Amino acid sequence: MSNYTKDQNRKMLDRTIAPAIRRIARGFPVLLLTGMRQIGKSWLMERLAERGRHYVSLDDLRARALAKRDPERFIAENPPPCVYDEVQYAPELFTYIKIYVDQHKKDGLFWLTGSQQYKLMQGVRESLAGRLAILNMLGLSYREKTGCPYAGRPFLPASSLTRKNPTGKPLAPAELYKHVWQGSFPKLIVNKNTDRKVFYDSYIQSYIERDVKDFYNIENAVDFYNFLVAAAARTGQLLNYNDLARDVRIDNRTAKLWLSALERSGLVQLLYPYRANITSRVVKAPKLYFLDTGLAAYLCSWDSPDSLRNGAQSGMLLETYVFAEILKSYWHNGAVPNIYFYRDQDQKEIDFVLERDGTLYPLEVKKTAAPDSADAKHFQILKKFKKKIGLGAVICLYGKTITLPKQNAISVPVWEI
């Protein structure tokens, strides 16, 4: 049970993903909610379980022991409709969940959560193929932080014309960078007494010791920590395994293995270039993004919002923040975005390209409060893919949405994603 006070709980009641969980669960016997540690999965599922659904956490060692030793009895003692929290600790359950589902042929039976995707996915996909819906969850979005979650409409540029700032007023750059620096972990946002350094120190230690050290046979935790720092320093940039491995003094194979650990545990996401049969001049390396800018800022030793805003990484961390906010708008509504980037050997690039219903929507992120048409100058390059080009957007620090002359594009304030 969470230690948050009642007032703090009220601030976290509204998560955009809650209606999506209820809606999608009506069409599948099993639903799995996954994501990095401490983003509120257990809290949310426990709240949803108050409406007539049994809840049991496998953090409880007695419950975990029974689930591993006698999974059939565990299910009998904790029957559906139920929530099994931290189910990765007892993968023995998956086969018996499948048996139960096949016998009862009903939807909405089991809701599962898990933080360690690389362990969790080993058995769950095979055991529950065709019976399982998987939802990815991230930390709090800006709209959730401000108490105005936006359910039902993932971000597209045109949606910003009616999707207004939840606080009703623009954010000054200094205020925006407080959100970038703070990140999205609920405990840091809800409980103002939480020491940021202590939280991140504990988070990283727990992540290395509990999540990756044994599974990936990591003998030197210091090397892996240095790898985390090197990866955070590259957020928003093209991924070069050779450079990453050289900086940490490990080989390429280890760098790829460790980056896979970060990706599978939900700390980072790789973004791939848009390609549609025109590949000869397009860079094929993915871009690397941390999914929590607060964690990335901490790893890179940005000790205050102002130092971050005025530092060398300010643009890349702003782009990382925008990427995560776009993902939240999709994942927390039960959708998966087709999102890419564009860059060619002539150094023409577009930060993000959303594809939806055969239409491409170009997005550029700029640390500017004075957007103009030049910021969208590369959007028309996408015409070579012979697809419809939708309304583009320059996502920036200007306080309102405006049309950019001579471009099929608008400016969108970062806080209106």
C-alpha positions, 0 to 999 in steps of 0.5 A: 500500500502506498505511503502517500497521504490522502491529499497526495493521492487525490493529485494522482487520481487522474491518469490518462491511461486509466480509461484505456485500461478499462476499455481495452480489458473488455476485449481481452482476457489478460491485460499487461501494464508494463513500464519502468519502475516507480512510475505509478503502475502499482498505485494505479492498479490498486486504485482501479482494483477498488471497484470489485477486483481482487488485488495481490502484489508479488512484492509480498514474499508469502504471495510470491512463494505460493505463486512460484511453488503452487501457481494453480493454488495461488490462482484458486486463492486469488481468483479473477477478476484480479490484479497480479502486481509485479508478476515478473517475480512468478513467471510460473503463473503464465501457463496456469493463467492460460489454462484458466483463460481457455477454460472460462473464455471470458474477457477482463479476467486478469490484469497484470503489471510488471517492471522488468520487461526483459524477464517478463516478456520471455514467457508471457508472449508465448504462454498468452499469445492471442489472449493478451493486450500489452499497454506501456506506461510512462511517468506523469505527463505535463497534463497529468502533473497539472491535474488535466489529463487528456484522454482519447486524442493522441497528439497530432499538429491539428489537435493542438488547435483545440487542445489548449494549455491545461493551466490556461497560461503560457510557461516561461522558459525557466518554468518549462525547464523546471519540468524537464529537469524534474522529470516524471516520477510521481514521488518527486512530483507529488511529495515535495519533501522527497530529496531528488538526489537521494531518490535518483541515487536509490533508483539507479542502485536498485535498478542495477542491483535488482533489475540488470546485474544478475540477468546480464551477468554484470560483474562491475556495477561501476562500469554499468553506471558509467554506461548509463551516464554515457547513454544519458549524455547522448539522449536526442542524438544518433546512436553510435555504438563504437563511440559509446563503447569507447567512452566506457571502455567496453567492447561493442557487443557489451554496449549493444547488450547493455543498451538492450537492457536499458531499452527493455526495462523502459528507460530508453527508446530507440527511434528509427529513420523514416524509410519508404523504398528510398533508402540510398541517401538516408542515415540508418542509425537510430536516435537514442532517447531517455524516457525520463528527462529528470533521470537523464539530467541527473545522470549528466549532473545538471544540478538545477533547472537554470544550469540545464536551460543554459547548458550544452544539453538544453536543446537535446533534453528539450527534444527528449522531453517532447518525444516522451510527451508525444509517446505519453499522449499515445501510449496512455490512450492505448495507442502506438504511434508510428513515429520516426525521424528524417535525416539524409547525407545532405544534413537535411533533417526533421526531428520527428515524423508521425505517420497516420492513415497514410499521411506524414506529419513533420515535427520540429523541436526548437528552443525558441520563442520566435518561431518562423517559416525557416524552422519548417523549411525541410518539411517539404522534403517528405514529398519525395516519399509520394505520400500525403503531407499533413499539417506540420508543427514547430514545437517551441517555447512561443506562448500560442499556436500560430500559422507559419507563412508559406508553410503547411505548418503551425507553431505549437507550445511545448506544454500543449502537446 
